[in-house]
């Protein structure tokens, strides 16, 4: 199976590894590690931007701290991405 560690029938020579221990696969790094690094970078970027900014769009006009606005729009972007991904996956089936 792709992305799964290969079970070696011979006993392991590495004293750190036991037959029941788990290994991190490249698939797990791709699925969890890269998004975690991106999320951490986005969080650091958001927390460093604390100035007040004015938001004007159509009839909306208000002032918020930039970190709140970045957080809100990041959340909206994540929801849109999730919806598009679900729609694409449902069409593939």
Secondary structure, DSSP 8 states (H G I E B T S, - for coil): -TTS----SS--S-TT--TT-----HHHIIIIIHHHHHHHHHHHHHHH---EEEEEETTEEEEEEHHHHHHHHHHHHHHHHHHHHHHHHHHH-
